[in-house]
Amino acid sequence: WPSHATMLSSVHPGTHGCYSGNFGPQISTDLSLLPEVLEEQGYTCSACVTSPNLAPEIGYGRGFHRYELQPMDWKSRQRDCSTVLDTTIEWVRQDARRGTDSVFYFAHVFDGHYPYVPPLPETDISNVDYAAMDKFIEYTTNRDYLELTTEDPISIDPDLLSLVKEYY
């Protein structure tokens, strides 16, 4: 999330203040974000994001005319990158119909951060061990990577790792 705040503010996390996820510190209100600068120049700015860590309350919504949070649902696949891109494409079409020339779109997809679970035929879906996938996510995402060293590697159960590779 700090990288997204850096992209929108063009400053280091130590300057913009948003340096952690999980609804961490807000982006400094002393800074102008790209959408705010563009808005001042008459741009219509739109964002569709999949991570609650990019919620508008943290500051990511500043300067956007439209800001939609569509949290990723990788198990049911009712919301994923396709829904974000479909929303963004619809906004592009709406703006084109209105003759809106000066536009900025920010689309954030979260799919790549989750383990790959292939779309399986209905008959095979019962074989997917989602509890194992949840455990894998727990192993790989609930870490403070800034604190990890080569002496403190992430230890993942070999059977779990094998299962995840099998799904991939």
N, C-alpha and C positions, 0 to 999 in steps of 0.2 A: 504494500500500500504506500509506503514512503516513495517508491519509484513513480507512482501515479501522481502524487502530490508534487514531486519534482518535475515531472513532465508538464504539469499545468501551471507551475509557478516559476520554473527555470532556476530554482535555487536548491541548495543542499538541504537534506532533512534537518540538520542542525539549525538551519535558518527558518524553514517553513514550519517546523515544530511537529509535524505529523510523522512520527518515527516508529509507530507500531500499529498492528491490526487490532482486531477485537474492539472496535469503537474507541480506539486510543485517542490521544490528544488531537484536537482540531487543527486544521491548517490555519496558520496565523492570519488574522483579519487585517494585519498591517500590510499584507502583500496583495497585489492585484494578480488574479489568475487569468490565464489565456482567454477563457470564455468571457470574463468581465471586460477585458481589453477589446475583444472582438465585438461584444455587445455595444460598447461605446462607439464603435465604428459602424454600427447599423447591422451587424450580423445577427442572424437567427441561429442560436446555438442549442443543440439537442444532444442528450446523452442517454444511453440505455446500458445498464451495467448489471452484472450477475452476482457481485459480492456485496454483502451487507457492510463490509469494511469500507466500501466506497459510498456510503450513505450520504445524502445531502446534508444531514445534520452535522457531519464532521467537517463540512466545508466544500465538499466536492460538487455541490449543486450550485455554487455561486456563479452567476452569469449565464446559466442555462435557462432557456425559455421552457424547454421540456426536459424532464429528468425522470426516468423510469427505472426503478430497481426491480429486477426479475431474478430473485435468488435461484441459483442453479439447483436442479433436482436431478442428480445423476442416477438415482435408482429408478425412478419411474420415467425419466426422460420427458416429462411433461414440459419442463423448461430447461433449455440448454442453449448452445450457441445459435442454433437455428431460430429459436424464438427471438433472441436479441437481434439477430440480423434481419429477420422478417419485420420486426418493429422498426428498425432503422431504415430499411428499404421503403416501408410504407411512409415514413416521415419524409424521405427524399422525394417520393412521388407527390405527396401533399404539397411540399414546398415548390416543386416544379409546376404543379397545377396552379398555384397561387402566383407564380412568376417570381418567387423569392430567389434572388441571385446570390446574395452574400450569406453563405451558410457554413456552419461548422458542426460536424458530427463526431461524437466520441462513443464508440461501441467497445464494451469490455466483455470478453468471454472468459469463463472460468474453467471450461472443460479440461484444458490441459493440466490443471493443477490436481485433478483427481485421477485415481488409477483407471486405466482403460478397462471398461467392461463392454465387450462387443455386444451389439444388438443380436440377441439369440432368437431363434424361432420359438414360438409359444410353447412347444412341447419340451424344449430344453431349458426354459427359464427357471424351472424348479430346481435345476442342478446348481444354480449360482448361489454360493454361500455369502450372502450379503453381510452376515456377522463377521466373517473373515475379512471382507473388504473394509468394513468399519474399523476393524482392528488394525489393518494395514494403514488406513488413513491416520489413526491415532498414533501409530509408530512414526509416521513420516511428517505429520503436520503440527503436532503439539510439542514442538521443540523450539528452543531459543537458539537459532543457528549462529547468532553472534557469540554465544557462549561455548559452542562445540569446538573441540580441538581434535587433532589426530589421535590423541590418547583416549578420547571419549567418543568412539564411533557409535552410530546408531546401530543397535543390535536388533535384528529382526529374525524371528523364528524361521529356520530354513524351510520347514514344511509350508508355512504361510507364504513365504517368498516364492516357493515352487508353485503354489496354487495361483498366485497372482500372475506369474509368468505364463501358466497354463491358460488362464483367461485371456491374456494378451495374445 
